[in-house]
Amino acid sequence: MPIENKNRTVCTGCALLCDDISIDVQFGTIQAVHNACLRGTKKFQFASKKDRIKNPAIKDLATGSSSDATWEAAIDKAVDLITHAKHFVIAGVSRMNDDAQELALNLAAKLKATLAIQDHATFTRVFEAIQNHGIELFTLGETINNADLVLFWGANPIDLSPKMLVKTAFSRGRYRQSGKEVKKVAVIDDYPTPTMERADIKAISGDTSHGAVLATLARALVDRKILEPSWIETSGIPKKLFEEPALSDELLSQLKDMAVAIDNAEYCCIFLGEAVLNQQSLGDERWLLDGMLSLVRAINAKRKMAVLPLFYTWNFAGLLQALATTADKVEVIDMRDMPSRAGNGTVVLSLGSDFISKASDDEYRRLSELPVVCVDFKRTPTTGIASVILPPAMTGIESGGTATRLDGVTLNLSPPIGMKANMKSDQEILQLILEKIGM
């Protein structure tokens, strides 16, 4: 059988959802992956791994070991555990297509379940800041075609989303046809990173808080008449940070260079990354996001500037959009708070989440005693303690649907190999659970 080439495949390796991947397929198996990063390539290749979970399994309570079961028996066991739970928790959900996420939220609403998702506390803070100040968003297409300055603030996409820098800063766009020759890359981060190594303008904050960096940059922008002096009074940033904060001469010089680059830019796109979007940073300086969004809005009155929060899990953006319409119907907590909420009678439905690997020793002992229904295709510490395992087809590789890119753009997934016999998508698994429960 000749090798068949599948073009325009969408990669679900990260939230970037690259749609320029080419796959060589023969006998229903992936032979080669073209134009993907190492992270994406490994995910495509995992579809053919012998150690992936292929059959449903049920744990024997007497022996503590799991054995293969039919889909009907495994679904029945899962439904029995869920319907008899005193407290039902759904963990994960982000690594699923849009329709499967909608079904998961529907299940949570119907059964009054608690939804535990990663980084929820951070997202909540981002959402509060957006409500307070609004947000000037951009799409990747705008970055490619219009931006002449791309600023990664506390973000290191080369490690977490390797093709992002190539797509945003090094690619040629409609109005930036010479690519990197006219585009500038700027990075603000706590320490040198692989992304910073490729930057034209860089600022290493070290032990200096991002709030102090923001205030110093804002003061430099006021000096260049890009910001009005009155903005300082309304920014919400503590006034003491504008009064010559204890920054090194080197960092002061770097931030002045950053202000010059912003002054010279026609369109500046800011990616806010993990060094800013974390519970500790936003907890220590709750006003930080408000100040950043206020700064972007003020500058945007004179020249184009926009900002985009970076969450790297694929289709996390889809989950956030779905939550926006169901937040009043479902109790949502941060994944790290799940152990404290679990007790006698708790049953967990884990949807592509390895929450056990993130637990402390005490949390592990508590969580490992709970009945867990695990929907996952790979072996993890969570599948190791699961009462029921329901292995789905790999979304984007064997099953399709739609997913939402990190900039809010919805893409159709085009699986290059399709589902084999006895496979079910995560969407089908959730639909069967809903039907068995009678919803």
C-alpha positions as a Markdown table, in Angstrom:
| # | Residue | x | y | z |
|---|---|---|---|---|
| 1 | Met | 0.0 | 0.0 | 0.0 |
| 2 | Pro | 1.5 | 3.4 | -1.0 |
| 3 | Ile | 2.1 | 6.1 | 1.6 |
| 4 | Glu | -0.7 | 8.6 | 1.7 |
| 5 | Asn | 0.1 | 12.2 | 2.6 |
| 6 | Lys | -2.3 | 14.1 | 4.8 |
| 7 | Asn | -1.9 | 17.8 | 4.6 |
| 8 | Arg | -3.2 | 20.7 | 6.7 |
| 9 | Thr | -3.5 | 18.5 | 9.8 |
| 10 | Val | -4.0 | 20.4 | 13.1 |
| 11 | Cys | -1.6 | 19.5 | 15.9 |
| 12 | Thr | -3.0 | 19.2 | 19.4 |
| 13 | Gly | 0.4 | 19.3 | 21.1 |
| 14 | Cys | -0.2 | 22.7 | 22.6 |
| 15 | Ala | -2.6 | 25.7 | 22.5 |
| 16 | Leu | -1.0 | 27.0 | 19.4 |
| 17 | Leu | -2.9 | 24.4 | 17.3 |
| 18 | Cys | -0.6 | 24.6 | 14.3 |
| 19 | Asp | -2.6 | 23.8 | 11.2 |
| 20 | Asp | 0.3 | 23.4 | 8.8 |
| 21 | Ile | 1.3 | 19.8 | 9.7 |
| 22 | Ser | 1.8 | 17.1 | 7.1 |
| 23 | Ile | 1.5 | 13.4 | 8.0 |
| 24 | Asp | 2.6 | 10.4 | 6.0 |
| 25 | Val | 0.2 | 7.5 | 6.6 |
| 26 | Gln | 0.5 | 3.8 | 5.6 |
| 27 | Phe | -1.7 | 0.9 | 6.7 |
| 28 | Gly | -3.5 | 3.2 | 9.0 |
| 29 | Thr | -0.3 | 4.1 | 10.9 |
| 30 | Ile | 1.6 | 7.3 | 11.0 |
| 31 | Gln | 5.0 | 6.9 | 9.3 |
| 32 | Ala | 6.4 | 10.4 | 9.4 |
| 33 | Val | 5.5 | 13.8 | 10.7 |
| 34 | His | 6.5 | 17.0 | 8.8 |
| 35 | Asn | 6.7 | 20.6 | 10.0 |
| 36 | Ala | 5.8 | 19.9 | 13.6 |
| 37 | Cys | 7.9 | 20.7 | 16.6 |
| 38 | Leu | 9.4 | 17.9 | 18.8 |
| 39 | Arg | 6.5 | 18.2 | 21.2 |
| 40 | Gly | 3.9 | 17.8 | 18.4 |
| 41 | Thr | 5.8 | 15.1 | 16.7 |
| 42 | Lys | 5.9 | 13.0 | 19.9 |
| 43 | Lys | 2.2 | 13.3 | 20.3 |
| 44 | Phe | 1.5 | 12.1 | 16.7 |
| 45 | Gln | 3.9 | 9.2 | 17.2 |
| 46 | Phe | 2.3 | 8.2 | 20.5 |
| 47 | Ala | -0.7 | 7.0 | 18.5 |
| 48 | Ser | 1.3 | 4.0 | 17.4 |
| 49 | Lys | 2.9 | 3.3 | 20.8 |
| 50 | Lys | 2.4 | -0.2 | 22.1 |
| 51 | Asp | 2.1 | 0.9 | 25.7 |
| 52 | Arg | -0.9 | 3.2 | 25.2 |
| 53 | Ile | -4.1 | 2.1 | 26.8 |
| 54 | Lys | -6.4 | 0.5 | 24.2 |
| 55 | Asn | -9.0 | -1.4 | 26.1 |
| 56 | Pro | -11.4 | -0.4 | 28.9 |
| 57 | Ala | -10.5 | -1.8 | 32.3 |
| 58 | Ile | -12.1 | -2.3 | 35.7 |
| 59 | Lys | -10.2 | -2.7 | 39.0 |
| 60 | Asp | -10.8 | -5.8 | 41.0 |
| 61 | Leu | -11.4 | -4.6 | 44.6 |
| 62 | Ala | -10.2 | -7.9 | 46.0 |
| 63 | Thr | -6.8 | -8.0 | 44.3 |
| 64 | Gly | -6.4 | -4.3 | 43.6 |
| 65 | Ser | -5.4 | -5.0 | 40.0 |
| 66 | Ser | -7.2 | -3.9 | 36.8 |
| 67 | Ser | -8.3 | -6.2 | 34.0 |
| 68 | Asp | -9.7 | -5.5 | 30.5 |
| 69 | Ala | -13.4 | -5.3 | 30.2 |
| 70 | Thr | -16.0 | -4.6 | 27.5 |
| 71 | Trp | -17.1 | -1.1 | 26.8 |
| 72 | Glu | -20.6 | -1.8 | 28.1 |
| 73 | Ala | -19.3 | -3.3 | 31.4 |
| 74 | Ala | -16.9 | -0.4 | 31.9 |
| 75 | Ile | -19.5 | 2.3 | 31.2 |
| 76 | Asp | -22.0 | 0.5 | 33.5 |
| 77 | Lys | -19.4 | 0.4 | 36.3 |
| 78 | Ala | -18.6 | 4.1 | 35.8 |
| 79 | Val | -22.2 | 5.1 | 35.8 |
| 80 | Asp | -22.8 | 3.1 | 39.0 |
| 81 | Leu | -20.0 | 4.9 | 40.8 |
| 82 | Ile | -21.1 | 8.3 | 39.5 |
| 83 | Thr | -24.8 | 7.9 | 40.4 |
| 84 | His | -24.0 | 6.7 | 43.9 |
| 85 | Ala | -21.5 | 9.4 | 44.7 |
| 86 | Lys | -22.2 | 11.8 | 47.6 |
| 87 | His | -19.9 | 14.3 | 46.1 |
| 88 | Phe | -19.0 | 14.2 | 42.3 |
| 89 | Val | -15.9 | 15.9 | 41.0 |
| 90 | Ile | -15.0 | 16.2 | 37.3 |
| 91 | Ala | -11.2 | 16.9 | 36.9 |
| 92 | Gly | -9.4 | 18.2 | 33.8 |
| 93 | Val | -11.7 | 18.8 | 30.8 |
| 94 | Ser | -9.3 | 21.1 | 28.9 |
| 95 | Arg | -7.7 | 18.4 | 26.7 |
| 96 | Met | -10.9 | 17.6 | 24.8 |
| 97 | Asn | -12.6 | 19.0 | 21.7 |
| 98 | Asp | -15.3 | 21.7 | 22.1 |
| 99 | Asp | -18.3 | 19.4 | 21.9 |
| 100 | Ala | -16.8 | 17.0 | 24.5 |
| 101 | Gln | -16.2 | 20.0 | 26.8 |
| 102 | Glu | -19.8 | 21.1 | 26.5 |
| 103 | Leu | -21.0 | 17.5 | 27.4 |
| 104 | Ala | -18.7 | 17.5 | 30.4 |
| 105 | Leu | -20.1 | 20.8 | 31.6 |
| 106 | Asn | -23.6 | 19.6 | 31.0 |
| 107 | Leu | -22.9 | 16.5 | 33.1 |
| 108 | Ala | -21.5 | 18.7 | 35.9 |
| 109 | Ala | -24.5 | 20.9 | 35.8 |
| 110 | Lys | -27.0 | 18.1 | 35.8 |
| 111 | Leu | -25.4 | 16.2 | 38.7 |
| 112 | Lys | -24.3 | 19.3 | 40.6 |
| 113 | Ala | -20.7 | 18.2 | 40.3 |
| 114 | Thr | -17.6 | 20.3 | 41.2 |
| 115 | Leu | -15.4 | 21.0 | 38.3 |
| 116 | Ala | -11.7 | 21.1 | 39.1 |
| 117 | Ile | -9.5 | 22.6 | 36.4 |
| 118 | Gln | -5.8 | 23.6 | 36.2 |
| 119 | Asp | -5.0 | 27.3 | 36.8 |
| 120 | His | -8.6 | 28.2 | 37.6 |
| 121 | Ala | -7.5 | 30.7 | 40.3 |
| 122 | Thr | -5.2 | 32.4 | 37.8 |
| 123 | Phe | -7.9 | 32.6 | 35.1 |
| 124 | Thr | -10.4 | 34.0 | 37.7 |
| 125 | Arg | -8.0 | 36.8 | 38.4 |
| 126 | Val | -7.5 | 37.5 | 34.7 |
| 127 | Phe | -11.3 | 37.5 | 34.2 |
| 128 | Glu | -11.7 | 40.0 | 37.1 |
| 129 | Ala | -9.1 | 42.3 | 35.5 |
| 130 | Ile | -10.8 | 42.1 | 32.1 |
| 131 | Gln | -14.1 | 43.0 | 33.7 |
| 132 | Asn | -12.5 | 46.0 | 35.4 |
| 133 | His | -10.6 | 47.4 | 32.5 |
| 134 | Gly | -11.6 | 45.6 | 29.3 |
| 135 | Ile | -9.0 | 44.0 | 27.1 |
| 136 | Glu | -7.5 | 44.7 | 23.7 |
| 137 | Leu | -7.0 | 41.2 | 22.2 |
| 138 | Phe | -5.3 | 40.2 | 19.0 |
| 139 | Thr | -5.2 | 37.1 | 16.9 |
| 140 | Leu | -2.1 | 35.3 | 15.6 |
| 141 | Gly | -3.0 | 36.5 | 12.2 |
| 142 | Glu | -2.8 | 40.1 | 13.3 |
| 143 | Thr | 0.6 | 39.4 | 14.9 |
| 144 | Ile | 1.9 | 37.8 | 11.6 |
| 145 | Asn | 0.4 | 40.5 | 9.3 |
| 146 | Asn | 0.5 | 43.7 | 11.3 |
| 147 | Ala | 2.7 | 43.6 | 14.4 |
| 148 | Asp | 6.2 | 45.2 | 14.2 |
| 149 | Leu | 7.0 | 44.6 | 17.9 |
| 150 | Val | 6.2 | 41.4 | 19.8 |
| 151 | Leu | 6.7 | 41.5 | 23.5 |
| 152 | Phe | 6.9 | 38.3 | 25.6 |
| 153 | Trp | 6.3 | 39.4 | 29.2 |
| 154 | Gly | 7.2 | 36.6 | 31.6 |
| 155 | Ala | 6.7 | 34.1 | 28.8 |
| 156 | Asn | 9.1 | 31.4 | 27.4 |
| 157 | Pro | 7.2 | 29.9 | 24.5 |
| 158 | Ile | 10.3 | 28.2 | 23.0 |
| 159 | Asp | 10.1 | 25.6 | 25.7 |
| 160 | Leu | 6.3 | 25.3 | 26.0 |
| 161 | Ser | 5.1 | 26.2 | 22.5 |
| 162 | Pro | 8.2 | 25.9 | 20.3 |
| 163 | Lys | 6.7 | 27.2 | 17.0 |
| 164 | Met | 5.1 | 30.3 | 18.5 |
| 165 | Leu | 8.2 | 32.5 | 17.9 |
| 166 | Val | 8.5 | 31.4 | 14.4 |
| 167 | Lys | 4.8 | 32.0 | 13.6 |
| 168 | Thr | 4.6 | 35.4 | 15.3 |
| 169 | Ala | 8.0 | 37.1 | 14.9 |
| 170 | Phe | 9.9 | 35.3 | 12.2 |
| 171 | Ser | 7.1 | 34.9 | 9.7 |
| 172 | Arg | 6.3 | 37.2 | 6.8 |
| 173 | Gly | 2.9 | 38.9 | 6.9 |
| 174 | Arg | 0.7 | 40.8 | 4.6 |
| 175 | Tyr | 2.0 | 44.2 | 5.8 |
| 176 | Arg | 5.3 | 42.9 | 7.3 |
| 177 | Gln | 6.6 | 41.1 | 4.2 |
| 178 | Ser | 10.2 | 41.1 | 5.3 |
| 179 | Gly | 9.4 | 39.3 | 8.5 |
| 180 | Lys | 12.1 | 39.5 | 11.2 |
| 181 | Glu | 13.9 | 42.3 | 9.3 |
| 182 | Val | 11.2 | 44.7 | 10.3 |
| 183 | Lys | 9.8 | 42.9 | 13.4 |
| 184 | Lys | 11.4 | 43.3 | 16.7 |
| 185 | Val | 11.2 | 40.8 | 19.5 |
| 186 | Ala | 11.2 | 42.0 | 23.1 |
| 187 | Val | 11.3 | 39.9 | 26.3 |
| 188 | Ile | 10.8 | 40.8 | 30.0 |
| 189 | Asp | 11.5 | 37.8 | 32.3 |
| 190 | Asp | 12.9 | 36.9 | 35.7 |
| 191 | Tyr | 16.0 | 35.2 | 34.2 |
| 192 | Pro | 17.6 | 34.5 | 30.8 |
| 193 | Thr | 15.5 | 32.0 | 28.8 |
| 194 | Pro | 15.8 | 30.4 | 25.3 |
| 195 | Thr | 13.2 | 32.9 | 24.1 |
| 196 | Met | 15.3 | 35.8 | 25.5 |
| 197 | Glu | 18.3 | 34.6 | 23.6 |
| 198 | Arg | 16.5 | 35.4 | 20.3 |
| 199 | Ala | 15.2 | 38.8 | 21.4 |
| 200 | Asp | 16.3 | 42.2 | 20.1 |
| 201 | Ile | 15.4 | 44.0 | 23.3 |
| 202 | Lys | 15.5 | 42.2 | 26.7 |
| 203 | Ala | 15.0 | 43.1 | 30.3 |
| 204 | Ile | 16.0 | 40.6 | 33.1 |
| 205 | Ser | 14.1 | 41.5 | 36.2 |
| 206 | Gly | 15.8 | 39.1 | 38.5 |
| 207 | Asp | 14.5 | 39.6 | 42.1 |
| 208 | Thr | 12.7 | 42.8 | 41.1 |
| 209 | Ser | 8.9 | 42.4 | 41.1 |
| 210 | His | 7.0 | 42.6 | 37.8 |
| 211 | Gly | 5.0 | 45.4 | 39.5 |
| 212 | Ala | 8.2 | 47.5 | 39.9 |
| 213 | Val | 9.1 | 46.7 | 36.3 |
| 214 | Leu | 5.7 | 47.8 | 35.1 |
| 215 | Ala | 5.8 | 51.1 | 37.0 |
| 216 | Thr | 9.3 | 51.9 | 35.7 |
| 217 | Leu | 8.4 | 51.1 | 32.1 |
| 218 | Ala | 5.3 | 53.3 | 32.5 |
| 219 | Arg | 7.3 | 56.1 | 33.9 |
| 220 | Ala | 9.6 | 55.9 | 30.8 |
| 221 | Leu | 6.6 | 55.9 | 28.5 |
| 222 | Val | 5.3 | 59.1 | 30.3 |
| 223 | Asp | 8.7 | 60.7 | 29.7 |
| 224 | Arg | 8.4 | 59.9 | 26.0 |
| 225 | Lys | 4.9 | 61.4 | 26.0 |
| 226 | Ile | 3.3 | 58.1 | 25.0 |
| 227 | Leu | 1.4 | 58.0 | 28.3 |
| 228 | Glu | -0.3 | 61.0 | 29.9 |
| 229 | Pro | 1.1 | 61.8 | 33.4 |
| 230 | Ser | -2.4 | 61.6 | 34.8 |
| 231 | Trp | -2.5 | 57.9 | 34.0 |
| 232 | Ile | -0.2 | 57.2 | 37.0 |
| 233 | Glu | -2.8 | 58.5 | 39.4 |
| 234 | Thr | -5.5 | 56.3 | 38.0 |
| 235 | Ser | -3.5 | 53.2 | 37.2 |
| 236 | Gly | -4.0 | 51.4 | 40.6 |
| 237 | Ile | -0.3 | 50.8 | 40.9 |
| 238 | Pro | 1.2 | 51.8 | 44.3 |
| 239 | Lys | 2.6 | 55.2 | 44.1 |
| 240 | Lys | 5.8 | 54.3 | 45.8 |
| 241 | Leu | 6.8 | 52.1 | 42.8 |
| 242 | Phe | 6.9 | 55.2 | 40.6 |
| 243 | Glu | 9.3 | 56.9 | 43.0 |
| 244 | Glu | 12.7 | 55.6 | 41.9 |
| 245 | Pro | 12.3 | 51.9 | 42.8 |
| 246 | Ala | 15.4 | 49.9 | 43.7 |
| 247 | Leu | 16.3 | 48.8 | 40.2 |
| 248 | Ser | 19.8 | 48.2 | 39.0 |
| 249 | Asp | 21.2 | 50.6 | 36.5 |
| 250 | Glu | 21.3 | 47.8 | 33.9 |
| 251 | Leu | 17.6 | 47.0 | 34.3 |
| 252 | Leu | 16.7 | 50.7 | 34.2 |
| 253 | Ser | 18.6 | 51.0 | 30.9 |
| 254 | Gln | 16.9 | 47.9 | 29.5 |
| 255 | Leu | 13.4 | 49.3 | 30.3 |
| 256 | Lys | 14.2 | 52.6 | 28.7 |
| 257 | Asp | 15.2 | 50.7 | 25.6 |
| 258 | Met | 11.9 | 48.9 | 25.8 |
| 259 | Ala | 10.0 | 52.2 | 26.0 |
| 260 | Val | 11.9 | 53.4 | 22.9 |
| 261 | Ala | 10.9 | 50.3 | 21.0 |
| 262 | Ile | 7.2 | 50.8 | 22.0 |
| 263 | Asp | 7.4 | 54.4 | 21.0 |
| 264 | Asn | 8.8 | 53.4 | 17.5 |
| 265 | Ala | 6.3 | 50.6 | 17.0 |
| 266 | Glu | 3.1 | 50.9 | 14.9 |
| 267 | Tyr | 1.5 | 47.7 | 16.4 |
| 268 | Cys | 2.8 | 46.1 | 19.6 |
| 269 | Cys | 1.5 | 42.6 | 20.6 |
| 270 | Ile | 2.1 | 41.6 | 24.2 |
| 271 | Phe | 2.0 | 37.9 | 25.3 |
| 272 | Leu | 1.6 | 37.6 | 29.1 |
| 273 | Gly | 3.2 | 34.4 | 30.2 |
| 274 | Glu | 3.7 | 32.0 | 33.1 |
| 275 | Ala | 6.0 | 34.3 | 35.2 |
| 276 | Val | 3.1 | 36.8 | 35.5 |
| 277 | Leu | 0.1 | 34.5 | 35.3 |
| 278 | Asn | 0.6 | 32.4 | 38.4 |
| 279 | Gln | -1.1 | 32.4 | 41.8 |
| 280 | Gln | 2.0 | 33.6 | 43.7 |
| 281 | Ser | 2.7 | 36.6 | 41.5 |
| 282 | Leu | -0.9 | 37.7 | 41.2 |
| 283 | Gly | -1.4 | 37.0 | 44.9 |
| 284 | Asp | 1.5 | 39.2 | 46.0 |
| 285 | Glu | 0.5 | 42.0 | 43.6 |
| 286 | Arg | -3.3 | 41.7 | 43.0 |
| 287 | Trp | -3.2 | 45.0 | 41.1 |
| 288 | Leu | -0.6 | 43.8 | 38.6 |
| 289 | Leu | -3.0 | 42.6 | 35.9 |
| 290 | Asp | -5.2 | 45.7 | 36.3 |
| 291 | Gly | -2.2 | 47.9 | 35.9 |
| 292 | Met | -1.1 | 46.0 | 32.7 |
| 293 | Leu | -4.5 | 46.1 | 31.1 |
| 294 | Ser | -4.9 | 49.8 | 32.0 |
| 295 | Leu | -1.5 | 50.5 | 30.5 |
| 296 | Val | -2.4 | 48.7 | 27.2 |
| 297 | Arg | -5.8 | 50.5 | 27.0 |
| 298 | Ala | -4.1 | 53.9 | 27.6 |
| 299 | Ile | -1.4 | 53.4 | 25.0 |
| 300 | Asn | -4.0 | 52.0 | 22.5 |
| 301 | Ala | -5.6 | 55.4 | 22.4 |
| 302 | Lys | -2.6 | 56.7 | 20.5 |
| 303 | Arg | -1.1 | 53.6 | 18.7 |
| 304 | Lys | -2.1 | 50.0 | 18.3 |
| 305 | Met | -1.2 | 47.8 | 21.3 |
| 306 | Ala | -2.9 | 44.6 | 22.3 |
| 307 | Val | -2.4 | 41.8 | 24.9 |
| 308 | Leu | -3.0 | 38.0 | 25.0 |
| 309 | Pro | -2.7 | 35.8 | 28.1 |
| 310 | Leu | -0.8 | 32.6 | 27.4 |
| 311 | Phe | -2.2 | 29.3 | 28.5 |
| 312 | Tyr | -0.3 | 26.4 | 26.9 |
| 313 | Thr | -2.7 | 23.4 | 27.3 |
| 314 | Trp | -4.5 | 22.7 | 24.0 |
| 315 | Asn | -8.1 | 23.8 | 24.0 |
| 316 | Phe | -7.9 | 25.5 | 27.4 |
| 317 | Ala | -9.2 | 28.6 | 25.5 |
| 318 | Gly | -12.2 | 26.5 | 24.5 |
| 319 | Leu | -12.9 | 25.5 | 28.1 |
| 320 | Leu | -12.7 | 29.1 | 29.2 |
| 321 | Gln | -15.2 | 30.1 | 26.6 |
| 322 | Ala | -17.5 | 27.3 | 27.6 |
| 323 | Leu | -17.2 | 28.2 | 31.3 |
| 324 | Ala | -18.1 | 31.8 | 30.5 |
| 325 | Thr | -21.6 | 30.6 | 29.6 |
| 326 | Thr | -22.1 | 28.1 | 32.4 |
| 327 | Ala | -20.2 | 29.6 | 35.3 |
| 328 | Asp | -23.4 | 30.2 | 37.2 |
| 329 | Lys | -24.5 | 26.6 | 36.8 |
| 330 | Val | -21.3 | 24.8 | 37.9 |
| 331 | Glu | -19.1 | 25.1 | 40.9 |
| 332 | Val | -15.5 | 25.5 | 39.6 |
| 333 | Ile | -12.4 | 25.1 | 41.8 |
| 334 | Asp | -8.6 | 25.1 | 41.1 |
| 335 | Met | -7.1 | 21.7 | 40.6 |
| 336 | Arg | -4.7 | 22.2 | 43.6 |
| 337 | Asp | -7.7 | 22.6 | 45.9 |
| 338 | Met | -9.2 | 19.3 | 44.9 |
| 339 | Pro | -7.6 | 17.2 | 47.7 |
| 340 | Ser | -9.0 | 19.4 | 50.4 |
| 341 | Arg | -12.5 | 19.0 | 48.9 |
| 342 | Ala | -12.4 | 15.2 | 48.6 |
| 343 | Gly | -13.8 | 13.1 | 51.4 |
| 344 | Asn | -15.9 | 10.0 | 52.0 |
| 345 | Gly | -18.4 | 9.4 | 49.2 |
| 346 | Thr | -16.4 | 11.5 | 46.7 |
| 347 | Val | -16.1 | 10.0 | 43.2 |
| 348 | Val | -13.8 | 11.6 | 40.6 |
| 349 | Leu | -14.3 | 11.6 | 36.8 |
| 350 | Ser | -10.8 | 12.4 | 35.5 |
| 351 | Leu | -10.9 | 13.7 | 31.9 |
| 352 | Gly | -7.4 | 13.6 | 30.5 |
| 353 | Ser | -6.0 | 14.8 | 33.9 |
| 354 | Asp | -3.2 | 13.3 | 35.8 |
| 355 | Phe | -4.1 | 15.0 | 39.1 |
| 356 | Ile | -2.4 | 12.3 | 41.2 |
| 357 | Ser | 1.1 | 13.1 | 40.0 |
| 358 | Lys | 0.7 | 16.7 | 41.4 |
| 359 | Ala | -0.4 | 15.5 | 44.9 |
| 360 | Ser | 1.8 | 15.5 | 48.0 |
| 361 | Asp | 2.3 | 12.2 | 49.9 |
| 362 | Asp | -0.6 | 13.0 | 52.3 |
| 363 | Glu | -2.9 | 14.1 | 49.4 |
| 364 | Tyr | -1.9 | 11.0 | 47.4 |
| 365 | Arg | -3.0 | 8.7 | 50.3 |
| 366 | Arg | -6.3 | 10.4 | 50.5 |
| 367 | Leu | -7.0 | 10.6 | 46.8 |
| 368 | Ser | -5.8 | 7.1 | 45.9 |
| 369 | Glu | -8.6 | 5.7 | 48.2 |
| 370 | Leu | -11.3 | 7.4 | 46.2 |
| 371 | Pro | -13.2 | 5.7 | 43.3 |
| 372 | Val | -11.8 | 7.3 | 40.1 |
| 373 | Val | -13.2 | 6.9 | 36.6 |
| 374 | Cys | -10.4 | 7.8 | 34.3 |
| 375 | Val | -10.8 | 8.8 | 30.6 |
| 376 | Asp | -7.3 | 8.8 | 29.2 |
| 377 | Phe | -5.3 | 7.0 | 26.5 |
| 378 | Lys | -1.9 | 7.0 | 28.3 |
| 379 | Arg | -0.7 | 5.4 | 31.5 |
| 380 | Thr | -0.2 | 7.8 | 34.3 |
| 381 | Pro | -0.2 | 7.7 | 38.1 |
| 382 | Thr | -3.9 | 8.6 | 37.9 |
| 383 | Thr | -4.8 | 5.6 | 35.6 |
| 384 | Gly | -2.7 | 3.5 | 38.1 |
| 385 | Ile | -5.2 | 4.1 | 40.9 |
| 386 | Ala | -8.4 | 4.3 | 38.8 |
| 387 | Ser | -11.4 | 2.1 | 39.5 |
| 388 | Val | -12.5 | 2.3 | 35.8 |
| 389 | Ile | -10.4 | 3.2 | 32.8 |
| 390 | Leu | -12.1 | 4.4 | 29.6 |
| 391 | Pro | -9.5 | 5.0 | 26.9 |
| 392 | Pro | -10.6 | 7.5 | 24.2 |
| 393 | Ala | -9.3 | 7.9 | 20.7 |
| 394 | Met | -6.6 | 10.6 | 20.4 |
| 395 | Thr | -8.4 | 13.8 | 19.5 |
| 396 | Gly | -7.0 | 15.4 | 16.4 |
| 397 | Ile | -5.3 | 12.2 | 15.4 |
| 398 | Glu | -7.9 | 9.5 | 15.5 |
| 399 | Ser | -11.1 | 11.6 | 16.2 |
| 400 | Gly | -12.1 | 15.0 | 15.0 |
| 401 | Gly | -14.4 | 17.9 | 16.1 |
| 402 | Thr | -13.3 | 21.5 | 16.7 |
| 403 | Ala | -10.9 | 23.1 | 19.1 |
| 404 | Thr | -10.2 | 26.7 | 20.1 |
| 405 | Arg | -6.8 | 28.2 | 19.6 |
| 406 | Leu | -5.1 | 30.3 | 22.3 |
| 407 | Asp | -6.3 | 33.5 | 20.5 |
| 408 | Gly | -10.0 | 32.4 | 20.5 |
| 409 | Val | -10.0 | 31.2 | 16.8 |
| 410 | Thr | -11.9 | 27.9 | 16.3 |
| 411 | Leu | -10.3 | 25.3 | 14.1 |
| 412 | Asn | -11.7 | 22.1 | 12.6 |
| 413 | Leu | -9.6 | 19.1 | 13.6 |
| 414 | Ser | -8.8 | 16.8 | 10.7 |
| 415 | Pro | -7.6 | 13.4 | 12.1 |
| 416 | Pro | -5.0 | 11.8 | 9.7 |
| 417 | Ile | -5.7 | 8.2 | 10.6 |
| 418 | Gly | -9.2 | 7.9 | 12.1 |
| 419 | Met | -10.6 | 5.6 | 14.7 |
| 420 | Lys | -9.9 | 1.8 | 14.6 |
| 421 | Ala | -12.4 | -0.9 | 15.7 |
| 422 | Asn | -13.4 | -0.8 | 19.3 |
| 423 | Met | -12.3 | 2.9 | 19.7 |
| 424 | Lys | -14.6 | 5.6 | 21.0 |
| 425 | Ser | -13.9 | 9.3 | 21.1 |
| 426 | Asp | -14.1 | 11.2 | 24.5 |
| 427 | Gln | -17.2 | 12.8 | 23.2 |
| 428 | Glu | -18.9 | 9.4 | 22.6 |
| 429 | Ile | -17.8 | 8.2 | 26.0 |
| 430 | Leu | -19.4 | 11.2 | 27.7 |
| 431 | Gln | -22.5 | 10.8 | 25.6 |
| 432 | Leu | -22.8 | 7.1 | 26.6 |
| 433 | Ile | -22.5 | 8.1 | 30.3 |
| 434 | Leu | -25.2 | 10.8 | 30.0 |
| 435 | Glu | -27.5 | 8.3 | 28.2 |
| 436 | Lys | -27.0 | 5.6 | 30.9 |
| 437 | Ile | -27.7 | 8.1 | 33.6 |
| 438 | Gly | -30.8 | 9.1 | 31.8 |
| 439 | Met | -30.0 | 12.6 | 30.8 |
